[in-house]
Structures are given as structure tokens and as C-alpha cells.
Amino acid sequence: METTENLVEVKDLVLRFYTYEGIVEALDRVNLKIRPGEILGLVGETGCGKSVTSLSILGIVMPPGKIEGGSITFNLDGKEINIINQKEDFLRTIRGKDVSMVFQEPKA
């Protein structure tokens, strides 16, 4: 019997970049769910937030970026874990094993 639990769920994700020229509201309440067996492809124009969304899910938001709201929940072995609240040491243990990103230009 296949489970209907979400492997990944992003709820109301808000991410901003604080620059010298002002605040860039990169993500504004992004929501998505990925269930077992599903594949998600993010498609959109340059600068629409595809990479920033993916990097947020991996817990790799570089300054001056800051996640300011929402949650990113992984279902790891039946336990729901909010990635936003995790320390870097834990995130390193799941990257590549439980969650990965295929970059657009892998040779770059």
C-alpha cells in the first residue's frame, strides 16, 4: 500500500535579500508538495525564483538572503523535520542522500 504522506512540503515560504540598494522580495508565500513517486520540475523565466526555491529546500541560502517565514518539512523515515530549524551539521547528512539538486549547468 502506497503512502499519501508528503516527502517534502513547503508552506508559505518567504525569502528576502537585504542589499545596499534595498530589499529584494525573492519568494513570497511559495507552497508546494511532493509525494512519494512524484517528480517536480520548476520551470519559469530567468529571475523568477526557481534556484532560490531549490536552494531554500536544501537549506543553502547564502547571505544576504534570509528565510523570513514559512516552513520546509521533510518526511525522513516517518519523522517530519522542518529544515529551516536545523543546524548545518544535520543538513550535510541529508544532502545528496535524501535530497539533491540537479543544476542547470552541471559543468559550471
N, CA, C and O of each residue as an XYZ file, in Angstrom:
432
protein
N       0.846     -1.179      0.000
C       0.000      0.000      0.000
C       0.895      1.247      0.000
O       1.778      1.375      0.847
N       0.670      2.153     -0.937
C       1.487      3.365     -1.062
C       0.967      4.443     -0.119
O      -0.240      4.654      0.007
N       1.903      5.118      0.540
C       1.538      6.186      1.465
C       1.208      7.468      0.706
O       1.754      7.714     -0.370
N       0.323      8.276      1.259
C      -0.004      9.558      0.639
C       0.666     10.707      1.387
O       0.428     11.876      1.082
N       1.507     10.371      2.367
C       2.216     11.424      3.085
C       3.160     12.141      2.127
O       3.690     11.543      1.191
N       3.356     13.395      2.370
C       4.279     14.177      1.547
C       5.710     13.887      1.959
O       6.018     13.794      3.147
N       6.582     13.745      0.974
C       8.014     13.630      1.254
C       8.574     14.995      1.598
O       9.392     15.136      2.507
N       8.117     16.011      0.852
C       8.536     17.391      1.068
C       7.296     18.269      1.003
O       6.441     18.090      0.137
N       7.208     19.213      1.920
C       6.120     20.190      1.862
C       6.678     21.559      2.209
O       7.285     21.751      3.262
N       6.463     22.502      1.311
C       6.861     23.886      1.519
C       5.582     24.679      1.737
O       4.670     24.645      0.911
N       5.520     25.394      2.857
C       4.324     26.168      3.196
C       4.693     27.629      3.397
O       5.507     27.969      4.255
N       4.083     28.481      2.594
C       4.179     29.935      2.763
C       5.619     30.432      2.930
O       5.898     31.272      3.785
N       6.523     29.907      2.111
C       7.937     30.262      2.202
C       8.175     31.698      1.738
O       7.795     32.083      0.632
N       8.810     32.477      2.607
C       9.151     33.878      2.315
C      10.657     34.017      2.435
O      11.241     33.659      3.458
N      11.286     34.540      1.384
C      12.729     34.758      1.398
C      13.026     36.129      0.831
O      12.493     36.516     -0.210
N      13.882     36.858      1.527
C      14.258     38.199      1.078
C      15.774     38.321      1.056
O      16.480     37.661      1.818
N      16.261     39.186      0.161
C      17.667     39.536      0.103
C      17.801     40.981      0.540
O      17.142     41.870      0.002
N      18.658     41.206      1.518
C      18.897     42.557      2.024
C      20.180     43.086      1.396
O      21.280     42.664      1.753
N      20.027     44.013      0.461
C      21.165     44.561     -0.270
C      21.326     46.043      0.063
O      20.460     46.650      0.694
N      22.442     46.609     -0.369
C      22.672     48.038     -0.157
C      21.658     48.888     -0.915
O      21.365     50.017     -0.522
N      21.132     48.342     -1.991
C      20.167     49.098     -2.795
C      18.732     48.900     -2.344
O      17.824     49.544     -2.871
N      18.514     48.024     -1.381
C      17.169     47.802     -0.877
C      16.881     46.329     -0.660
O      17.766     45.482     -0.773
N      15.644     46.045     -0.350
C      15.198     44.687     -0.064
C      14.603     44.085     -1.334
O      13.754     44.688     -1.990
N      15.069     42.879     -1.663
C      14.523     42.128     -2.797
C      13.641     41.018     -2.237
O      14.120     40.124     -1.539
N      12.376     41.082     -2.542
C      11.434     40.058     -2.081
C      11.452     38.917     -3.093
O      10.658     38.897     -4.033
N      12.363     37.969     -2.892
C      12.597     36.902     -3.863
C      11.484     35.860     -3.876
O      11.043     35.443     -4.947
N      11.031     35.439     -2.713
C       9.949     34.459     -2.607
C       8.880     35.004     -1.688
O       9.178     35.521     -0.612
N       7.633     34.888     -2.113
C       6.523     35.421     -1.335
C       5.436     34.369     -1.201
O       4.576     34.240     -2.072
N       5.478     33.625     -0.114
C       4.487     32.589      0.215
C       4.439     31.461     -0.811
O       3.371     31.141     -1.334
N       5.576     30.867     -1.096
C       5.655     29.728     -2.015
C       5.125     28.483     -1.310
O       5.446     28.232     -0.149
N       4.307     27.704     -2.026
C       3.748     26.465     -1.499
C       3.927     25.355     -2.523
O       3.676     25.545     -3.713
N       4.363     24.198     -2.049
C       4.416     23.018     -2.912
C       4.478     21.768     -2.067
O       4.892     21.801     -0.908
N       4.061     20.662     -2.663
C       4.093     19.350     -2.006
C       4.637     18.346     -3.001
O       4.327     18.396     -4.191
N       5.454     17.431     -2.496
C       5.962     16.333     -3.311
C       5.646     15.041     -2.561
O       6.067     14.853     -1.419
N       4.907     14.163     -3.211
C       4.531     12.884     -2.615
C       5.466     11.792     -3.110
O       6.190     11.993     -4.085
N       5.459     10.643     -2.455
C       6.305      9.535     -2.905
C       6.031      9.188     -4.370
O       4.878      9.092     -4.791
N       7.098      9.005     -5.132
C       6.977      8.637     -6.539
C       6.804      9.803     -7.483
O       6.869      9.619     -8.698
N       6.588     10.996     -6.964
C       6.423     12.171     -7.813
C       7.759     12.804     -8.141
O       8.721     12.688     -7.382
N       7.807     13.471     -9.275
C       8.968     14.243     -9.689
C       8.492     15.669     -9.905
O       7.461     15.903    -10.535
N       9.253     16.619     -9.376
C       8.886     18.024     -9.512
C       9.906     18.718    -10.396
O      11.112     18.593    -10.181
N       9.428     19.440    -11.378
C      10.287     20.283    -12.203
C       9.829     21.718    -12.066
O       8.661     22.025    -12.303
N      10.747     22.609    -11.682
C      10.420     24.030    -11.592
C      10.776     24.688    -12.912
O      11.908     24.579    -13.384
N       9.816     25.365    -13.501
C      10.003     25.995    -14.798
C       9.586     27.454    -14.683
O       8.587     27.778    -14.040
N      10.360     28.326    -15.312
C       9.993     29.732    -15.297
C      11.067     30.589    -15.914
O      12.136     30.108    -16.291
N      10.769     31.855    -16.010
C      11.696     32.809    -16.602
C      12.895     33.041    -15.690
O      12.855     32.740    -14.497
N      13.953     33.578    -16.268
C      15.141     33.950    -15.506
C      14.751     34.925    -14.397
O      14.047     35.907    -14.631
N      15.221     34.632    -13.193
C      14.968     35.531    -12.069
C      13.636     35.346    -11.375
O      13.274     36.159    -10.525
N      12.890     34.295    -11.713
C      11.566     34.131    -11.105
C      11.602     33.405     -9.757
O      10.588     33.347     -9.060
N      12.776     32.843     -9.379
C      12.886     32.220     -8.061
C      13.075     30.719     -8.053
O      13.011     30.104     -6.988
N      13.308     30.101     -9.219
C      13.476     28.640     -9.276
C      14.663     28.182     -8.434
O      14.523     27.306     -7.580
N      15.810     28.766     -8.672
C      17.020     28.352     -7.947
C      16.935     28.694     -6.472
O      17.342     27.896     -5.628
N      16.414     29.861     -6.152
C      16.297     30.277     -4.750
C      15.348     29.337     -3.999
O      15.596     29.007     -2.840
N      14.277     28.911     -4.646
C      13.355     27.953     -4.023
C      14.077     26.639     -3.758
O      13.986     26.086     -2.662
N      14.792     26.141     -4.756
C      15.509     24.872     -4.618
C      16.597     24.950     -3.555
O      16.736     24.034     -2.745
N      17.359     26.016     -3.550
C      18.410     26.183     -2.548
C      17.826     26.304     -1.143
O      18.429     25.842     -0.174
N      16.662     26.919     -1.034
C      15.996     27.014      0.270
C      15.620     25.628      0.781
O      15.794     25.325      1.961
N      15.108     24.793     -0.111
C      14.725     23.431      0.270
C      15.938     22.644      0.748
O      15.827     21.807      1.644
N      17.087     22.910      0.153
C      18.322     22.242      0.565
C      18.944     22.882      1.806
O      19.896     22.344      2.372
N      18.415     24.015      2.222
C      18.971     24.721      3.370
C      20.259     25.448      3.043
O      21.124     25.606      3.906
N      20.394     25.897      1.789
C      21.608     26.590      1.346
C      21.237     27.999      0.887
O      21.304     28.303     -0.304
N      20.855     28.838      1.807
C      20.553     30.234      1.484
C      21.747     31.065      1.934
O      22.048     31.155      3.124
N      22.413     31.666      0.969
C      23.620     32.434      1.262
C      23.253     33.895      1.558
O      22.331     34.444      0.954
N      23.985     34.517      2.494
C      23.774     35.941      2.734
C      24.036     36.723      1.453
O      24.942     36.384      0.692
N      23.262     37.744      1.216
C      22.367     38.460      2.119
C      20.941     37.912      2.151
O      20.027     38.607      2.596
N      20.734     36.674      1.684
C      19.400     36.082      1.696
C      19.004     35.613      3.080
O      19.842     35.182      3.873
N      17.711     35.705      3.357
C      17.213     35.285      4.662
C      15.793     34.759      4.522
O      14.917     35.438      3.985
N      15.571     33.531      5.016
C      14.209     32.989      5.069
C      13.513     33.664      6.234
O      13.977     33.609      7.373
N      12.392     34.302      5.933
C      11.694     35.079      6.958
C      10.327     34.537      7.326
O       9.656     35.088      8.199
N       9.910     33.469      6.675
C       8.617     32.913      7.028
C       8.377     31.593      6.350
O       9.032     31.245      5.367
N       7.429     30.866      6.889
C       7.040     29.604      6.305
C       7.789     28.429      6.894
O       8.506     28.553      7.887
N       7.601     27.274      6.250
C       8.261     26.060      6.702
C       8.616     25.189      5.498
O       7.970     25.249      4.452
N       9.648     24.389      5.674
C      10.077     23.409      4.677
C      10.197     22.096      5.428
O      11.156     21.886      6.171
N       9.231     21.216      5.239
C       9.165     19.986      6.012
C       9.529     18.785      5.156
O       8.989     18.591      4.067
N      10.459     17.979      5.671
C      10.838     16.711      5.049
C      10.272     15.588      5.897
O      10.234     15.686      7.124
N       9.833     14.525      5.248
C       9.423     13.322      5.939
C      10.582     12.341      5.810
O      10.741     11.686      4.781
N      11.380     12.247      6.851
C      12.537     11.353      6.857
C      12.252     10.186      7.788
O      12.192     10.344      9.008
N      12.079      9.015      7.194
C      11.801      7.791      7.959
C      10.593      7.957      8.878
O      10.612      7.510     10.025
N       9.542      8.603      8.367
C       8.311      8.775      9.125
C       8.321      9.935     10.110
O       7.329     10.166     10.801
N       9.421     10.661     10.183
C       9.513     11.793     11.105
C       9.538     13.084     10.305
O      10.357     13.232      9.398
N       8.649     14.025     10.629
C       8.613     15.312      9.940
C       9.636     16.252     10.544
O       9.645     16.496     11.751
N      10.505     16.779      9.681
C      11.582     17.661     10.126
C      11.499     18.963      9.347
O      11.494     18.956      8.116
N      11.433     20.086     10.067
C      11.435     21.400      9.428
C      12.887     21.803      9.171
O      13.647     22.049     10.108
N      13.257     21.868      7.911
C      14.637     22.164      7.510
C      15.091     23.532      8.014
O      16.267     23.717      8.327
N      14.187     24.471      8.092
C      14.549     25.828      8.494
C      15.140     25.858      9.899
O      15.978     26.707     10.201
N      14.708     24.937     10.758
C      15.160     24.930     12.150
C      16.407     24.081     12.392
O      16.858     23.976     13.532
N      16.967     23.480     11.357
C      18.067     22.533     11.534
C      19.436     23.196     11.446
O      19.610     24.215     10.777
N      20.382     22.611     12.120
C      21.766     23.094     12.080
C      22.468     22.555     10.839
O      22.064     21.540     10.271
N      23.510     23.240     10.435
C      24.262     22.887      9.228
C      24.795     21.455      9.279
O      24.794     20.771      8.256
N      25.241     20.992     10.425
C      25.769     19.628     10.535
C      24.724     18.592     10.129
O      25.040     17.639      9.416
N      23.483     18.772     10.579
C      22.418     17.847     10.209
C      22.107     17.955      8.726
O      21.941     16.939      8.051
N      22.026     19.174      8.213
C      21.705     19.368      6.798
C      22.725     18.674      5.900
O      22.359     18.129      4.859
N      23.991     18.686      6.286
C      25.023     18.000      5.490
C      24.781     16.498      5.424
O      25.131     15.862      4.430
N      24.190     15.920      6.466
C      23.955     14.476      6.471
C      22.838     14.055      5.521
O      22.813     12.909      5.071
N      21.915     14.963      5.212
C      20.808     14.583      4.324
C      21.031     15.018      2.875
O      20.424     14.451      1.966
N      21.888     16.011      2.644
C      22.152     16.473      1.277
C      22.874     15.391      0.494
O      23.854     14.810      0.962
N      22.373     15.131     -0.708
C      22.969     14.106     -1.547
C      22.385     12.734     -1.287
O      22.273     11.928     -2.210
N      22.009     12.452     -0.049
C      21.433     11.163      0.316
C      19.900     11.208      0.232
O      19.281     10.375     -0.429
N      19.303     12.193      0.913
C      17.843     12.299      0.979
C      17.285     13.383      0.081
O      16.133     13.305     -0.346
N      18.087     14.394     -0.212
C      17.638     15.498     -1.056
C      18.820     15.986     -1.889
O      19.941     16.106     -1.395
N      18.544     16.265     -3.160
C      19.592     16.721     -4.074
C      19.010     17.730     -5.044
O      17.795     17.890     -5.164
N      19.924     18.408     -5.734
C      19.522     19.366     -6.755
C      20.373     19.125     -7.981
O      21.593     18.997     -7.878
N      19.744     19.063     -9.138
C      20.470     18.961    -10.408
C      20.544     20.359    -10.972
O      19.524     20.944    -11.337
N      21.759     20.902    -11.045
C      21.923     22.264    -11.502
C      21.788     22.334    -13.018
O      22.063     21.361    -13.720
N      21.368     23.476    -13.511
C      21.122     23.675    -14.938
C      22.394     23.475    -15.758
O      22.356     22.884    -16.838
N      23.515     23.967    -15.245
C      24.782     23.811    -15.944
C      25.759     23.076    -15.024
O      26.545     23.710    -14.320
N      25.712     21.745    -15.029
C      26.500     20.970    -14.074
C      28.011     21.132    -14.225
O      28.746     20.841    -13.282
N      28.501     21.589    -15.391
C      29.932     21.774    -15.565
C      30.421     23.109    -14.999
O      31.620     23.312    -14.811
N      29.491     24.001    -14.735
C      29.858     25.338    -14.225
C      30.242     25.272    -12.757
O      30.578     26.294    -12.160
